[in-house]
Amino acid sequence: MGDGPHAAIVDSYAGIDIRQRAHESRVQGPFDLDRYLYDSLRPGRVYSIGEMIDHDPVARADRNRRMAQLGIGDERVVRIAGGERYSAWLLMARARECSAADSALLSSLAPYVAIAVENLVAMDRDRLSARINAMGLERTGKGWMLIDAEARVVSADPALSHFWQKHCGAALRPGERVLGLDLTAERKLAAAAAEMVQDRTLPARPVLLRGDPHVEALLMPAEHGEALAGPALMALCTLPRPHSEHSAERLAEVFNLPRREAEVAMALADGHSIAEAAGRMGLTLETTRNYSKRLYAKLGVRGQAELVKLVYESSAVMG
């Protein structure tokens, strides 16, 4: 994956695992040439290894000796290029001399290997993107589930599933309705799901799922619905939770604040009054009031409302 010597290389074998044999024999394996030699191959054309090192008789003799120790008499290689995303090489090694049929076989296999590698790279990128998206949603206190036209669960992300099981006393099981709702919320969710599946041009709609803990859902049509068994909606849910123990530390670092001032800022952002913040932090009312005045001056805000806005737009509130 990627260009240059830093790129990760993955070996796969059919037949004898030459890499393992090389490791056991303490001999360099078939791919132990300078990377640029492989990168310089024209994609789709079958090469003999000799063509790559004919200009260097010493290197050729050394490679022939090493390959003989591994039981290899001849090799053919074809490069499969994926632009800047990846390069792949399909190499055939034989105990005897390779024939024209061997080269033809590699040439025929290359397009199919290219499709397989392309799909593998795409799936790896999709999995990475999905993991990053899930982590980002969880860090910002969000989770999602897919529901069908009858408000039955199609799928749910792990963060929301864990939260629902822990705080709502029910599991989000595919094929079942969302458990743990009161009758009013259940009816609203079912009505919204039925209406929005029928008319996918409707704007996103909020639904209060629970009052305690407070969980809201923003309903919207699921994109790429063709990959699902039927039309579905995505419910993007809020996941109420306390701030991280590192929240004040992050706020202090970003805005160059003393730690105690940052702790006061987090307390005020949580909706506490100055008196409540003082009591929570074990400070006098006068000290806390002085901290808040310094905060407003340093951060350029004109009161608690603007302070709350600034804090909630910062990384301090991320999990």
PyMOL commands that set and color helices and strands:
alter all, ss='L'
color gray80, all
select helices_A, chain A and resi 18-25+35-39+49-53+57-69+100-139+158-168+183-198+225-227+247-255+259-269+274-281+285-299+304-312+315-317
alter helices_A, ss='H'
color red, helices_A
select strands_A, chain A and resi 46-48+74-82+86-94+142-147+153-156+205-211+214-221+233-238
alter strands_A, ss='S'
color yellow, strands_A
deselect
rebuild
show_as cartoon
